[in-house]
Amino acid sequence: MELIPGQTKFVVARYTPDLYTAPDGSITVYIGRNQPANAPAANWLPVSDAPFNIMVRVYGPEDNTDPDNNPPYNPPPINLSN
């Protein structure tokens, strides 16, 4: 199935082959029409020219997904750049 002509990649996940993980354990996902020069191919998620929505499924740290915990887990922000 192709949502974007010529593309069959729909997800960047911990099981993505060759995914680059930073030394601190963080993962940067690049979303764009073209792969940025500094982005590993495994960390890039292609999108079309059309408007789109981002859905993120994040599993927080163990024992810290309850909003009553102090502090509760909040996923990192989405940074936009051109």
N, CA, C and O atoms as a Maestro MAE file, in Angstrom:
{
 s_m_m2io_version
 :::
 2.0.0
}

f_m_ct {
 s_m_title
 :::
 protein
 m_atom[328] {
  # First column is atom index #
  i_m_mmod_type
  r_m_x_coord
  r_m_y_coord
  r_m_z_coord
  i_m_residue_number
  s_m_chain_name
  s_m_pdb_residue_name
  s_m_pdb_atom_name
  i_m_atomic_number
  :::
  1 25 0.844 -1.179 0.000 1 A "MET " " N  " 7
  2 3 0.000 0.000 0.000 1 A "MET " " CA " 6
  3 2 0.888 1.241 0.000 1 A "MET " " C  " 6
  4 15 1.879 1.297 0.729 1 A "MET " " O  " 8
  5 25 0.549 2.201 -0.787 2 A "GLU " " N  " 7
  6 3 1.312 3.450 -0.840 2 A "GLU " " CA " 6
  7 2 0.407 4.623 -0.495 2 A "GLU " " C  " 6
  8 15 -0.527 4.931 -1.234 2 A "GLU " " O  " 8
  9 25 0.683 5.276 0.626 3 A "LEU " " N  " 7
  10 3 -0.006 6.515 0.949 3 A "LEU " " CA " 6
  11 2 0.623 7.669 0.185 3 A "LEU " " C  " 6
  12 15 -0.052 8.624 -0.199 3 A "LEU " " O  " 8
  13 25 1.926 7.562 -0.026 4 A "ILE " " N  " 7
  14 3 2.689 8.541 -0.781 4 A "ILE " " CA " 6
  15 2 3.302 7.786 -1.956 4 A "ILE " " C  " 6
  16 15 3.979 6.780 -1.747 4 A "ILE " " O  " 8
  17 25 3.079 8.248 -3.190 5 A "PRO " " N  " 7
  18 3 3.632 7.511 -4.336 5 A "PRO " " CA " 6
  19 2 5.129 7.233 -4.184 5 A "PRO " " C  " 6
  20 15 5.919 8.141 -3.924 5 A "PRO " " O  " 8
  21 25 5.498 5.981 -4.347 6 A "GLY " " N  " 7
  22 3 6.895 5.583 -4.254 6 A "GLY " " CA " 6
  23 2 7.388 5.324 -2.838 6 A "GLY " " C  " 6
  24 15 8.536 4.918 -2.661 6 A "GLY " " O  " 8
  25 25 6.557 5.547 -1.825 7 A "GLN " " N  " 7
  26 3 6.978 5.345 -0.428 7 A "GLN " " CA " 6
  27 2 6.152 4.238 0.216 7 A "GLN " " C  " 6
  28 15 4.939 4.168 0.020 7 A "GLN " " O  " 8
  29 25 6.797 3.392 0.970 8 A "THR " " N  " 7
  30 3 6.100 2.332 1.691 8 A "THR " " CA " 6
  31 2 6.413 2.376 3.183 8 A "THR " " C  " 6
  32 15 6.076 1.439 3.906 8 A "THR " " O  " 8
  33 25 7.040 3.426 3.649 9 A "LYS " " N  " 7
  34 3 7.392 3.567 5.063 9 A "LYS " " CA " 6
  35 2 6.333 4.398 5.771 9 A "LYS " " C  " 6
  36 15 6.022 5.505 5.332 9 A "LYS " " O  " 8
  37 25 5.770 3.874 6.870 10 A "PHE " " N  " 7
  38 3 4.697 4.543 7.588 10 A "PHE " " CA " 6
  39 2 5.021 4.803 9.049 10 A "PHE " " C  " 6
  40 15 4.241 5.456 9.742 10 A "PHE " " O  " 8
  41 25 6.143 4.311 9.527 11 A "VAL " " N  " 7
  42 3 6.422 4.387 10.958 11 A "VAL " " CA " 6
  43 2 7.925 4.463 11.207 11 A "VAL " " C  " 6
  44 15 8.726 3.916 10.449 11 A "VAL " " O  " 8
  45 25 8.287 5.151 12.283 12 A "VAL " " N  " 7
  46 3 9.641 5.087 12.843 12 A "VAL " " CA " 6
  47 2 9.436 4.595 14.267 12 A "VAL " " C  " 6
  48 15 8.756 5.247 15.060 12 A "VAL " " O  " 8
  49 25 10.014 3.461 14.590 13 A "ALA " " N  " 7
  50 3 9.805 2.855 15.900 13 A "ALA " " CA " 6
  51 2 11.103 2.230 16.392 13 A "ALA " " C  " 6
  52 15 12.069 2.117 15.638 13 A "ALA " " O  " 8
  53 25 11.122 1.828 17.651 14 A "ARG " " N  " 7
  54 3 12.340 1.262 18.239 14 A "ARG " " CA " 6
  55 2 12.816 0.031 17.491 14 A "ARG " " C  " 6
  56 15 13.996 -0.313 17.554 14 A "ARG " " O  " 8
  57 25 11.909 -0.643 16.781 15 A "TYR " " N  " 7
  58 3 12.264 -1.849 16.020 15 A "TYR " " CA " 6
  59 2 12.623 -1.542 14.564 15 A "TYR " " C  " 6
  60 15 12.886 -2.469 13.798 15 A "TYR " " O  " 8
  61 25 12.642 -0.273 14.164 16 A "THR " " N  " 7
  62 3 13.028 0.091 12.808 16 A "THR " " CA " 6
  63 2 14.491 -0.283 12.589 16 A "THR " " C  " 6
  64 15 15.347 0.149 13.360 16 A "THR " " O  " 8
  65 25 14.803 -1.073 11.561 17 A "PRO " " N  " 7
  66 3 16.200 -1.448 11.323 17 A "PRO " " CA " 6
  67 2 17.083 -0.219 11.139 17 A "PRO " " C  " 6
  68 15 16.698 0.736 10.464 17 A "PRO " " O  " 8
  69 25 18.266 -0.249 11.740 18 A "ASP " " N  " 7
  70 3 19.282 0.809 11.646 18 A "ASP " " CA " 6
  71 2 18.850 2.126 12.272 18 A "ASP " " C  " 6
  72 15 19.436 3.163 11.959 18 A "ASP " " O  " 8
  73 25 17.842 2.125 13.149 19 A "LEU " " N  " 7
  74 3 17.410 3.350 13.829 19 A "LEU " " CA " 6
  75 2 18.562 3.907 14.656 19 A "LEU " " C  " 6
  76 15 19.209 3.179 15.409 19 A "LEU " " O  " 8
  77 25 18.812 5.210 14.507 20 A "TYR " " N  " 7
  78 3 19.873 5.842 15.299 20 A "TYR " " CA " 6
  79 2 19.294 6.305 16.624 20 A "TYR " " C  " 6
  80 15 18.309 7.042 16.660 20 A "TYR " " O  " 8
  81 25 19.908 5.869 17.705 21 A "THR " " N  " 7
  82 3 19.554 6.288 19.056 21 A "THR " " CA " 6
  83 2 20.747 7.025 19.633 21 A "THR " " C  " 6
  84 15 21.868 6.518 19.597 21 A "THR " " O  " 8
  85 25 20.515 8.227 20.168 22 A "ALA " " N  " 7
  86 3 21.584 9.038 20.750 22 A "ALA " " CA " 6
  87 2 22.133 8.361 22.006 22 A "ALA " " C  " 6
  88 15 21.469 7.497 22.578 22 A "ALA " " O  " 8
  89 25 23.339 8.742 22.442 23 A "PRO " " N  " 7
  90 3 23.929 8.134 23.631 23 A "PRO " " CA " 6
  91 2 23.043 8.245 24.878 23 A "PRO " " C  " 6
  92 15 23.117 7.391 25.762 23 A "PRO " " O  " 8
  93 25 22.206 9.289 24.960 24 A "ASP " " N  " 7
  94 3 21.330 9.427 26.129 24 A "ASP " " CA " 6
  95 2 20.047 8.607 26.003 24 A "ASP " " C  " 6
  96 15 19.188 8.665 26.883 24 A "ASP " " O  " 8
  97 25 19.909 7.838 24.906 25 A "GLY " " N  " 7
  98 3 18.740 6.994 24.701 25 A "GLY " " CA " 6
  99 2 17.619 7.657 23.918 25 A "GLY " " C  " 6
  100 15 16.613 7.013 23.618 25 A "GLY " " O  " 8
  101 25 17.775 8.931 23.582 26 A "SER " " N  " 7
  102 3 16.724 9.631 22.850 26 A "SER " " CA " 6
  103 2 16.753 9.268 21.364 26 A "SER " " C  " 6
  104 15 17.778 8.852 20.824 26 A "SER " " O  " 8
  105 25 15.608 9.438 20.731 27 A "ILE " " N  " 7
  106 3 15.459 9.174 19.302 27 A "ILE " " CA " 6
  107 2 14.874 10.427 18.669 27 A "ILE " " C  " 6
  108 15 13.879 10.966 19.153 27 A "ILE " " O  " 8
  109 25 15.484 10.883 17.599 28 A "THR " " N  " 7
  110 3 14.949 12.010 16.838 28 A "THR " " CA " 6
  111 2 14.304 11.453 15.582 28 A "THR " " C  " 6
  112 15 14.920 10.690 14.837 28 A "THR " " O  " 8
  113 25 13.044 11.847 15.356 29 A "VAL " " N  " 7
  114 3 12.319 11.436 14.159 29 A "VAL " " CA " 6
  115 2 12.184 12.668 13.272 29 A "VAL " " C  " 6
  116 15 11.688 13.708 13.707 29 A "VAL " " O  " 8
  117 25 12.623 12.541 12.043 30 A "TYR " " N  " 7
  118 3 12.551 13.629 11.065 30 A "TYR " " CA " 6
  119 2 11.359 13.346 10.160 30 A "TYR " " C  " 6
  120 15 11.241 12.249 9.613 30 A "TYR " " O  " 8
  121 25 10.474 14.328 9.999 31 A "ILE " " N  " 7
  122 3 9.290 14.172 9.170 31 A "ILE " " CA " 6
  123 2 9.348 15.242 8.087 31 A "ILE " " C  " 6
  124 15 9.406 16.432 8.397 31 A "ILE " " O  " 8
  125 25 9.332 14.836 6.828 32 A "GLY " " N  " 7
  126 3 9.392 15.806 5.753 32 A "GLY " " CA " 6
  127 2 9.294 15.159 4.388 32 A "GLY " " C  " 6
  128 15 9.401 13.940 4.252 32 A "GLY " " O  " 8
  129 25 9.087 15.994 3.372 33 A "ARG " " N  " 7
  130 3 9.011 15.482 1.990 33 A "ARG " " CA " 6
  131 2 10.341 14.880 1.563 33 A "ARG " " C  " 6
  132 15 10.381 13.859 0.876 33 A "ARG " " O  " 8
  133 25 11.428 15.523 1.978 34 A "ASN " " N  " 7
  134 3 12.766 15.061 1.600 34 A "ASN " " CA " 6
  135 2 13.563 14.741 2.856 34 A "ASN " " C  " 6
  136 15 13.393 15.383 3.892 34 A "ASN " " O  " 8
  137 25 14.416 13.764 2.754 35 A "GLN " " N  " 7
  138 3 15.264 13.396 3.885 35 A "GLN " " CA " 6
  139 2 16.276 14.505 4.130 35 A "GLN " " C  " 6
  140 15 17.015 14.863 3.212 35 A "GLN " " O  " 8
  141 25 16.336 15.070 5.355 36 A "PRO " " N  " 7
  142 3 17.342 16.082 5.660 36 A "PRO " " CA " 6
  143 2 18.749 15.503 5.537 36 A "PRO " " C  " 6
  144 15 18.968 14.316 5.777 36 A "PRO " " O  " 8
  145 25 19.681 16.344 5.166 37 A "ALA " " N  " 7
  146 3 21.065 15.894 4.955 37 A "ALA " " CA " 6
  147 2 21.656 15.240 6.196 37 A "ALA " " C  " 6
  148 15 22.445 14.302 6.078 37 A "ALA " " O  " 8
  149 25 21.291 15.715 7.379 38 A "ASN " " N  " 7
  150 3 21.892 15.196 8.615 38 A "ASN " " CA " 6
  151 2 21.068 14.073 9.248 38 A "ASN " " C  " 6
  152 15 21.417 13.597 10.328 38 A "ASN " " O  " 8
  153 25 19.995 13.646 8.606 39 A "ALA " " N  " 7
  154 3 19.099 12.650 9.202 39 A "ALA " " CA " 6
  155 2 19.408 11.243 8.703 39 A "ALA " " C  " 6
  156 15 19.486 11.016 7.496 39 A "ALA " " O  " 8
  157 25 19.583 10.297 9.626 40 A "PRO " " N  " 7
  158 3 19.724 8.907 9.193 40 A "PRO " " CA " 6
  159 2 18.437 8.465 8.484 40 A "PRO " " C  " 6
  160 15 17.343 8.847 8.898 40 A "PRO " " O  " 8
  161 25 18.561 7.679 7.442 41 A "ALA " " N  " 7
  162 3 17.388 7.234 6.680 41 A "ALA " " CA " 6
  163 2 16.360 6.543 7.573 41 A "ALA " " C  " 6
  164 15 15.157 6.715 7.377 41 A "ALA " " O  " 8
  165 25 16.818 5.771 8.544 42 A "ALA " " N  " 7
  166 3 15.894 5.043 9.425 42 A "ALA " " CA " 6
  167 2 15.085 5.984 10.309 42 A "ALA " " C  " 6
  168 15 13.986 5.627 10.735 42 A "ALA " " O  " 8
  169 25 15.600 7.175 10.595 43 A "ASN " " N  " 7
  170 3 14.928 8.131 11.473 43 A "ASN " " CA " 6
  171 2 14.039 9.099 10.700 43 A "ASN " " C  " 6
  172 15 13.402 9.964 11.301 43 A "ASN " " O  " 8
  173 25 13.990 8.965 9.385 44 A "TRP " " N  " 7
  174 3 13.209 9.874 8.541 44 A "TRP " " CA " 6
  175 2 11.887 9.237 8.157 44 A "TRP " " C  " 6
  176 15 11.842 8.084 7.729 44 A "TRP " " O  " 8
  177 25 10.798 10.004 8.315 45 A "LEU " " N  " 7
  178 3 9.471 9.557 7.918 45 A "LEU " " CA " 6
  179 2 8.990 10.473 6.803 45 A "LEU " " C  " 6
  180 15 8.735 11.653 7.047 45 A "LEU " " O  " 8
  181 25 8.859 9.954 5.577 46 A "PRO " " N  " 7
  182 3 8.448 10.798 4.452 46 A "PRO " " CA " 6
  183 2 6.968 11.164 4.522 46 A "PRO " " C  " 6
  184 15 6.138 10.360 4.947 46 A "PRO " " O  " 8
  185 25 6.651 12.381 4.104 47 A "VAL " " N  " 7
  186 3 5.263 12.840 4.000 47 A "VAL " " CA " 6
  187 2 5.082 13.508 2.640 47 A "VAL " " C  " 6
  188 15 6.058 13.848 1.972 47 A "VAL " " O  " 8
  189 25 3.834 13.693 2.241 48 A "SER " " N  " 7
  190 3 3.548 14.322 0.953 48 A "SER " " CA " 6
  191 2 3.446 15.830 1.113 48 A "SER " " C  " 6
  192 15 3.627 16.357 2.211 48 A "SER " " O  " 8
  193 25 3.157 16.528 0.014 49 A "ASP " " N  " 7
  194 3 2.966 17.968 0.042 49 A "ASP " " CA " 6
  195 2 1.647 18.356 0.697 49 A "ASP " " C  " 6
  196 15 1.477 19.501 1.116 49 A "ASP " " O  " 8
  197 25 0.723 17.426 0.788 50 A "ALA " " N  " 7
  198 3 -0.606 17.706 1.333 50 A "ALA " " CA " 6
  199 2 -0.545 17.901 2.855 50 A "ALA " " C  " 6
  200 15 0.362 17.385 3.507 50 A "ALA " " O  " 8
  201 25 -1.494 18.634 3.416 51 A "PRO " " N  " 7
  202 3 -1.552 18.756 4.874 51 A "PRO " " CA " 6
  203 2 -1.669 17.371 5.516 51 A "PRO " " C  " 6
  204 15 -2.239 16.452 4.928 51 A "PRO " " O  " 8
  205 25 -1.131 17.235 6.708 52 A "PHE " " N  " 7
  206 3 -1.178 15.946 7.392 52 A "PHE " " CA " 6
  207 2 -1.234 16.163 8.895 52 A "PHE " " C  " 6
  208 15 -0.949 17.255 9.387 52 A "PHE " " O  " 8
  209 25 -1.597 15.133 9.606 53 A "ASN " " N  " 7
  210 3 -1.618 15.138 11.068 53 A "ASN " " CA " 6
  211 2 -0.538 14.196 11.564 53 A "ASN " " C  " 6
  212 15 -0.164 13.242 10.882 53 A "ASN " " O  " 8
  213 25 -0.043 14.475 12.756 54 A "ILE " " N  " 7
  214 3 0.945 13.609 13.397 54 A "ILE " " CA " 6
  215 2 0.264 12.924 14.575 54 A "ILE " " C  " 6
  216 15 -0.360 13.579 15.411 54 A "ILE " " O  " 8
  217 25 0.389 11.605 14.634 55 A "MET " " N  " 7
  218 3 -0.097 10.854 15.775 55 A "MET " " CA " 6
  219 2 1.115 10.180 16.406 55 A "MET " " C  " 6
  220 15 1.852 9.455 15.737 55 A "MET " " O  " 8
  221 25 1.310 10.419 17.673 56 A "VAL " " N  " 7
  222 3 2.465 9.864 18.365 56 A "VAL " " CA " 6
  223 2 1.968 8.938 19.466 56 A "VAL " " C  " 6
  224 15 1.155 9.324 20.305 56 A "VAL " " O  " 8
  225 25 2.469 7.720 19.447 57 A "ARG " " N  " 7
  226 3 2.185 6.788 20.536 57 A "ARG " " CA " 6
  227 2 3.466 6.682 21.348 57 A "ARG " " C  " 6
  228 15 4.493 6.210 20.860 57 A "ARG " " O  " 8
  229 25 3.386 7.129 22.588 58 A "VAL " " N  " 7
  230 3 4.563 7.149 23.449 58 A "VAL " " CA " 6
  231 2 4.270 6.334 24.693 58 A "VAL " " C  " 6
  232 15 3.230 6.493 25.333 58 A "VAL " " O  " 8
  233 25 5.193 5.469 25.017 59 A "TYR " " N  " 7
  234 3 5.099 4.723 26.260 59 A "TYR " " CA " 6
  235 2 6.079 5.365 27.221 59 A "TYR " " C  " 6
  236 15 7.291 5.310 27.012 59 A "TYR " " O  " 8
  237 25 5.557 5.971 28.269 60 A "GLY " " N  " 7
  238 3 6.411 6.668 29.232 60 A "GLY " " CA " 6
  239 2 7.220 5.710 30.077 60 A "GLY " " C  " 6
  240 15 7.034 4.495 30.012 60 A "GLY " " O  " 8
  241 25 8.121 6.264 30.871 61 A "PRO " " N  " 7
  242 3 8.944 5.425 31.758 61 A "PRO " " CA " 6
  243 2 8.067 4.597 32.698 61 A "PRO " " C  " 6
  244 15 6.983 5.025 33.096 61 A "PRO " " O  " 8
  245 25 8.548 3.427 33.038 62 A "GLU " " N  " 7
  246 3 7.817 2.546 33.942 62 A "GLU " " CA " 6
  247 2 7.479 3.270 35.239 62 A "GLU " " C  " 6
  248 15 8.299 4.018 35.772 62 A "GLU " " O  " 8
  249 25 6.278 3.046 35.739 63 A "ASP " " N  " 7
  250 3 5.792 3.636 36.992 63 A "ASP " " CA " 6
  251 2 5.656 5.149 36.932 63 A "ASP " " C  " 6
  252 15 5.558 5.783 37.982 63 A "ASP " " O  " 8
  253 25 5.647 5.753 35.753 64 A "ASN " " N  " 7
  254 3 5.515 7.197 35.688 64 A "ASN " " CA " 6
  255 2 4.509 7.632 34.625 64 A "ASN " " C  " 6
  256 15 4.575 8.761 34.138 64 A "ASN " " O  " 8
  257 25 3.582 6.748 34.261 65 A "THR " " N  " 7
  258 3 2.577 7.120 33.274 65 A "THR " " CA " 6
  259 2 1.267 7.543 33.934 65 A "THR " " C  " 6
  260 15 0.341 7.973 33.246 65 A "THR " " O  " 8
  261 25 1.180 7.429 35.240 66 A "ASP " " N  " 7
  262 3 -0.002 7.858 35.977 66 A "ASP " " CA " 6
  263 2 0.072 9.372 36.184 66 A "ASP " " C  " 6
  264 15 1.060 9.863 36.728 66 A "ASP " " O  " 8
  265 25 -0.970 10.136 35.755 67 A "PRO " " N  " 7
  266 3 -0.901 11.594 35.885 67 A "PRO " " CA " 6
  267 2 -0.817 12.083 37.326 67 A "PRO " " C  " 6
  268 15 -0.466 13.239 37.564 67 A "PRO " " O  " 8
  269 25 -1.136 11.218 38.295 68 A "ASP " " N  " 7
  270 3 -1.018 11.620 39.697 68 A "ASP " " CA " 6
  271 2 0.412 11.522 40.222 68 A "ASP " " C  " 6
  272 15 0.710 12.012 41.311 68 A "ASP " " O  " 8
  273 25 1.301 10.888 39.446 69 A "ASN " " N  " 7
  274 3 2.709 10.834 39.853 69 A "ASN " " CA " 6
  275 2 3.284 12.235 39.835 69 A "ASN " " C  " 6
  276 15 2.804 13.101 39.104 69 A "ASN " " O  " 8
  277 25 4.296 12.454 40.627 70 A "ASN " " N  " 7
  278 3 4.917 13.771 40.692 70 A "ASN " " CA " 6
  279 2 6.379 13.652 40.311 70 A "ASN " " C  " 6
  280 15 7.133 13.063 41.085 70 A "ASN " " O  " 8
  281 25 6.833 14.156 39.196 71 A "PRO " " N  " 7
  282 3 6.021 14.777 38.143 71 A "PRO " " CA " 6
  283 2 5.510 13.716 37.185 71 A "PRO " " C  " 6
  284 15 6.139 12.666 37.051 71 A "PRO " " O  " 8
  285 25 4.387 13.956 36.514 72 A "PRO " " N  " 7
  286 3 3.923 13.003 35.513 72 A "PRO " " CA " 6
  287 2 4.820 13.047 34.282 72 A "PRO " " C  " 6
  288 15 5.503 14.042 34.040 72 A "PRO " " O  " 8
  289 25 4.818 11.976 33.514 73 A "TYR " " N  " 7
  290 3 5.624 11.930 32.300 73 A "TYR " " CA " 6
  291 2 4.947 12.737 31.200 73 A "TYR " " C  " 6
  292 15 3.754 12.562 30.949 73 A "TYR " " O  " 8
  293 25 5.686 13.605 30.550 74 A "ASN " " N  " 7
  294 3 5.223 14.346 29.385 74 A "ASN " " CA " 6
  295 2 6.198 14.073 28.249 74 A "ASN " " C  " 6
  296 15 7.405 14.246 28.421 74 A "ASN " " O  " 8
  297 25 5.699 13.649 27.093 75 A "PRO " " N  " 7
  298 3 6.616 13.409 25.974 75 A "PRO " " CA " 6
  299 2 7.259 14.719 25.536 75 A "PRO " " C  " 6
  300 15 6.703 15.795 25.757 75 A "PRO " " O  " 8
  301 25 8.420 14.627 24.920 76 A "PRO " " N  " 7
  302 3 9.107 15.850 24.469 76 A "PRO " " CA " 6
  303 2 8.303 16.571 23.392 76 A "PRO " " C  " 6
  304 15 7.462 15.962 22.730 76 A "PRO " " O  " 8
  305 25 8.556 17.858 23.218 77 A "PRO " " N  " 7
  306 3 7.803 18.637 22.231 77 A "PRO " " CA " 6
  307 2 8.195 18.279 20.802 77 A "PRO " " C  " 6
  308 15 9.246 17.687 20.557 77 A "PRO " " O  " 8
  309 25 7.331 18.651 19.873 78 A "ILE " " N  " 7
  310 3 7.621 18.537 18.447 78 A "ILE " " CA " 6
  311 2 8.225 19.859 18.017 78 A "ILE " " C  " 6
  312 15 7.604 20.909 18.180 78 A "ILE " " O  " 8
  313 25 9.430 19.819 17.469 79 A "ASN " " N  " 7
  314 3 10.101 21.025 16.991 79 A "ASN " " CA " 6
  315 2 9.924 21.126 15.490 79 A "ASN " " C  " 6
  316 15 10.206 20.182 14.751 79 A "ASN " " O  " 8
  317 25 9.455 22.281 15.048 80 A "LEU " " N  " 7
  318 3 9.244 22.508 13.618 80 A "LEU " " CA " 6
  319 2 10.404 23.315 13.049 80 A "LEU " " C  " 6
  320 15 10.862 24.285 13.652 80 A "LEU " " O  " 8
  321 25 10.865 22.898 11.888 81 A "SER " " N  " 7
  322 3 11.900 23.658 11.186 81 A "SER " " CA " 6
  323 2 11.700 23.446 9.700 81 A "SER " " C  " 6
  324 15 11.049 22.489 9.281 81 A "SER " " O  " 8
  325 25 12.259 24.338 8.909 82 A "ASN " " N  " 7
  326 3 12.147 24.229 7.456 82 A "ASN " " CA " 6
  327 2 13.452 23.751 6.883 82 A "ASN " " C  " 6
  328 15 13.571 23.592 5.668 82 A "ASN " " O  " 8
  :::
 }
 m_bond[327] {
  # First column is bond index #
  i_m_from
  i_m_to
  i_m_order
  :::
  1 1 2 1
  2 2 3 1
  3 3 4 2
  4 3 5 1
  5 5 6 1
  6 6 7 1
  7 7 8 2
  8 7 9 1
  9 9 10 1
  10 10 11 1
  11 11 12 2
  12 11 13 1
  13 13 14 1
  14 14 15 1
  15 15 16 2
  16 15 17 1
  17 17 18 1
  18 18 19 1
  19 19 20 2
  20 19 21 1
  21 21 22 1
  22 22 23 1
  23 23 24 2
  24 23 25 1
  25 25 26 1
  26 26 27 1
  27 27 28 2
  28 27 29 1
  29 29 30 1
  30 30 31 1
  31 31 32 2
  32 31 33 1
  33 33 34 1
  34 34 35 1
  35 35 36 2
  36 35 37 1
  37 37 38 1
  38 38 39 1
  39 39 40 2
  40 39 41 1
  41 41 42 1
  42 42 43 1
  43 43 44 2
  44 43 45 1
  45 45 46 1
  46 46 47 1
  47 47 48 2
  48 47 49 1
  49 49 50 1
  50 50 51 1
  51 51 52 2
  52 51 53 1
  53 53 54 1
  54 54 55 1
  55 55 56 2
  56 55 57 1
  57 57 58 1
  58 58 59 1
  59 59 60 2
  60 59 61 1
  61 61 62 1
  62 62 63 1
  63 63 64 2
  64 63 65 1
  65 65 66 1
  66 66 67 1
  67 67 68 2
  68 67 69 1
  69 69 70 1
  70 70 71 1
  71 71 72 2
  72 71 73 1
  73 73 74 1
  74 74 75 1
  75 75 76 2
  76 75 77 1
  77 77 78 1
  78 78 79 1
  79 79 80 2
  80 79 81 1
  81 81 82 1
  82 82 83 1
  83 83 84 2
  84 83 85 1
  85 85 86 1
  86 86 87 1
  87 87 88 2
  88 87 89 1
  89 89 90 1
  90 90 91 1
  91 91 92 2
  92 91 93 1
  93 93 94 1
  94 94 95 1
  95 95 96 2
  96 95 97 1
  97 97 98 1
  98 98 99 1
  99 99 100 2
  100 99 101 1
  101 101 102 1
  102 102 103 1
  103 103 104 2
  104 103 105 1
  105 105 106 1
  106 106 107 1
  107 107 108 2
  108 107 109 1
  109 109 110 1
  110 110 111 1
  111 111 112 2
  112 111 113 1
  113 113 114 1
  114 114 115 1
  115 115 116 2
  116 115 117 1
  117 117 118 1
  118 118 119 1
  119 119 120 2
  120 119 121 1
  121 121 122 1
  122 122 123 1
  123 123 124 2
  124 123 125 1
  125 125 126 1
  126 126 127 1
  127 127 128 2
  128 127 129 1
  129 129 130 1
  130 130 131 1
  131 131 132 2
  132 131 133 1
  133 133 134 1
  134 134 135 1
  135 135 136 2
  136 135 137 1
  137 137 138 1
  138 138 139 1
  139 139 140 2
  140 139 141 1
  141 141 142 1
  142 142 143 1
  143 143 144 2
  144 143 145 1
  145 145 146 1
  146 146 147 1
  147 147 148 2
  148 147 149 1
  149 149 150 1
  150 150 151 1
  151 151 152 2
  152 151 153 1
  153 153 154 1
  154 154 155 1
  155 155 156 2
  156 155 157 1
  157 157 158 1
  158 158 159 1
  159 159 160 2
  160 159 161 1
  161 161 162 1
  162 162 163 1
  163 163 164 2
  164 163 165 1
  165 165 166 1
  166 166 167 1
  167 167 168 2
  168 167 169 1
  169 169 170 1
  170 170 171 1
  171 171 172 2
  172 171 173 1
  173 173 174 1
  174 174 175 1
  175 175 176 2
  176 175 177 1
  177 177 178 1
  178 178 179 1
  179 179 180 2
  180 179 181 1
  181 181 182 1
  182 182 183 1
  183 183 184 2
  184 183 185 1
  185 185 186 1
  186 186 187 1
  187 187 188 2
  188 187 189 1
  189 189 190 1
  190 190 191 1
  191 191 192 2
  192 191 193 1
  193 193 194 1
  194 194 195 1
  195 195 196 2
  196 195 197 1
  197 197 198 1
  198 198 199 1
  199 199 200 2
  200 199 201 1
  201 201 202 1
  202 202 203 1
  203 203 204 2
  204 203 205 1
  205 205 206 1
  206 206 207 1
  207 207 208 2
  208 207 209 1
  209 209 210 1
  210 210 211 1
  211 211 212 2
  212 211 213 1
  213 213 214 1
  214 214 215 1
  215 215 216 2
  216 215 217 1
  217 217 218 1
  218 218 219 1
  219 219 220 2
  220 219 221 1
  221 221 222 1
  222 222 223 1
  223 223 224 2
  224 223 225 1
  225 225 226 1
  226 226 227 1
  227 227 228 2
  228 227 229 1
  229 229 230 1
  230 230 231 1
  231 231 232 2
  232 231 233 1
  233 233 234 1
  234 234 235 1
  235 235 236 2
  236 235 237 1
  237 237 238 1
  238 238 239 1
  239 239 240 2
  240 239 241 1
  241 241 242 1
  242 242 243 1
  243 243 244 2
  244 243 245 1
  245 245 246 1
  246 246 247 1
  247 247 248 2
  248 247 249 1
  249 249 250 1
  250 250 251 1
  251 251 252 2
  252 251 253 1
  253 253 254 1
  254 254 255 1
  255 255 256 2
  256 255 257 1
  257 257 258 1
  258 258 259 1
  259 259 260 2
  260 259 261 1
  261 261 262 1
  262 262 263 1
  263 263 264 2
  264 263 265 1
  265 265 266 1
  266 266 267 1
  267 267 268 2
  268 267 269 1
  269 269 270 1
  270 270 271 1
  271 271 272 2
  272 271 273 1
  273 273 274 1
  274 274 275 1
  275 275 276 2
  276 275 277 1
  277 277 278 1
  278 278 279 1
  279 279 280 2
  280 279 281 1
  281 281 282 1
  282 282 283 1
  283 283 284 2
  284 283 285 1
  285 285 286 1
  286 286 287 1
  287 287 288 2
  288 287 289 1
  289 289 290 1
  290 290 291 1
  291 291 292 2
  292 291 293 1
  293 293 294 1
  294 294 295 1
  295 295 296 2
  296 295 297 1
  297 297 298 1
  298 298 299 1
  299 299 300 2
  300 299 301 1
  301 301 302 1
  302 302 303 1
  303 303 304 2
  304 303 305 1
  305 305 306 1
  306 306 307 1
  307 307 308 2
  308 307 309 1
  309 309 310 1
  310 310 311 1
  311 311 312 2
  312 311 313 1
  313 313 314 1
  314 314 315 1
  315 315 316 2
  316 315 317 1
  317 317 318 1
  318 318 319 1
  319 319 320 2
  320 319 321 1
  321 321 322 1
  322 322 323 1
  323 323 324 2
  324 323 325 1
  325 325 326 1
  326 326 327 1
  327 327 328 2
  :::
 }
}
